[in-house]
Amino acid sequence: MSVDTTTAPQAAAGSTSAAVPADSAQTAQKPGMRVNGKNWHAPKKPFRPTAGQTSYAKRKEQDEIKRAIKAKEQELKDEQEQERAHRIQVIRDRRKAKEEKERYEKMAEKMHKKLVERRKRREKRNKLLKS
C-alpha cells in the first residue's frame, strides 16, 4: 500500500508543477503595481554586466564600417570645399579683370589708344615673368 500512496502524490505534484509555470508566465507578462507606488517610472530590469558585450570580430566589423563612412564623409567634405574654393577664385578673377579693365579705360581717356595697347602687352609680359 505504501507504494500506492507515494505514486499518487507524485502524480498530483506532477500535474501541479505543470500548472505553476503557466501561471508564472502570465504574471511575468503583467508586472502589476509597484510597491512604492511610483507607477509613472519605467519598470527596472535586472543588471546584466555582460549584456552589452559583442565579439571581437563583430566589433572589428563595426569599426571597418565606421571607418568607411568617415572616409566617404571626408571625401564629400573635401569635394564641397574644393567647389567652394573654385567659386571664390572665379569671383576674385572676375573682380581683378574688371578692375584692370576699368584702369585701362581710365588710361585710354588720357592717353592715345596705341600707347594703352602697348602698356597692356608690357604688363602682360611682366605678369608672366613674375609667375
C-alpha positions in Angstrom: 0.0 0.0 0.0 2.8 2.4 0.7 3.8 2.1 -3.0 0.3 3.4 -4.0 0.5 6.4 -1.7 3.9 7.5 -3.0 2.8 7.3 -6.6 -0.4 9.2 -6.0 1.3 12.4 -4.6 3.9 12.3 -7.4 1.2 12.3 -10.0 -0.6 15.1 -8.2 2.7 17.0 -7.8 3.5 16.5 -11.5 0.1 17.9 -12.5 0.5 21.0 -10.2 4.1 21.6 -11.4 2.8 21.8 -15.0 0.2 24.4 -13.9 2.7 26.6 -12.0 4.9 27.6 -15.0 1.8 28.6 -16.9 0.7 30.9 -14.0 4.2 32.3 -13.6 4.4 33.1 -17.4 1.2 35.1 -17.1 2.5 37.1 -14.1 5.8 37.7 -15.9 3.9 39.4 -18.7 1.8 41.6 -16.4 4.0 43.4 -13.8 1.2 45.0 -11.8 1.5 47.8 -9.3 4.9 48.9 -7.9 5.4 48.6 -4.2 6.5 52.2 -3.7 3.6 53.5 -5.8 5.7 55.3 -8.4 3.9 53.8 -11.3 5.0 56.6 -13.7 8.6 55.3 -13.7 9.7 52.7 -16.2 10.0 49.2 -14.7 13.5 48.3 -13.8 15.3 45.4 -15.4 18.0 43.2 -13.7 21.6 44.3 -14.1 23.4 42.2 -16.6 27.1 43.2 -16.8 27.8 41.1 -19.9 24.6 42.0 -21.8 26.2 44.7 -24.0 29.4 42.8 -24.9 30.0 41.8 -28.5 32.5 39.5 -30.1 35.9 40.8 -31.3 35.1 40.0 -34.9 31.8 41.9 -34.7 33.5 45.0 -33.1 36.1 45.0 -35.8 33.5 44.7 -38.5 31.6 47.7 -37.0 34.9 49.6 -36.8 35.5 49.0 -40.5 32.0 50.2 -41.4 32.6 53.4 -39.3 36.0 53.9 -40.9 34.4 53.6 -44.4 31.7 56.0 -43.5 34.1 58.6 -42.2 36.3 58.3 -45.3 33.3 58.9 -47.5 32.1 61.8 -45.4 35.6 63.3 -45.6 35.7 62.8 -49.3 32.4 64.6 -49.7 33.5 67.5 -47.4 36.8 67.9 -49.4 34.8 67.9 -52.6 32.5 70.6 -51.3 35.4 72.7 -50.0 37.1 72.4 -53.4 34.0 73.5 -55.2 33.6 76.4 -52.8 37.3 77.5 -53.3 36.8 77.3 -57.0 33.7 79.6 -56.9 35.6 82.0 -54.7 38.6 82.0 -57.1 36.3 82.6 -60.1 34.8 85.6 -58.3 38.2 87.0 -57.4 39.4 86.6 -61.0 36.3 88.4 -62.3 36.8 91.3 -59.9 40.5 91.5 -60.8 39.7 91.5 -64.6 37.0 94.2 -64.0 39.4 96.4 -62.1 42.1 96.0 -64.7 39.6 96.9 -67.5 38.4 100.0 -65.6 42.1 101.1 -65.2 42.8 100.7 -68.9 39.7 102.6 -69.7 40.8 105.4 -67.5 44.2 105.4 -69.1 42.5 105.4 -72.6 40.7 108.6 -71.7 44.0 110.4 -71.0 46.4 108.6 -73.5 46.4 107.5 -77.1 44.9 104.1 -77.9 48.1 102.6 -79.3 50.1 103.6 -76.2 47.5 102.0 -73.9 47.7 98.7 -76.0 51.5 98.8 -75.8 51.3 99.1 -72.0 48.8 96.3 -71.8 51.2 94.0 -73.6 54.1 95.1 -71.5 52.2 94.4 -68.2 51.1 91.0 -69.5 54.8 90.1 -70.2 55.8 91.2 -66.7 53.0 89.3 -65.2 54.0 86.1 -67.0 57.7 86.6 -65.9 56.7 87.1 -62.3 54.5 84.0 -62.0 
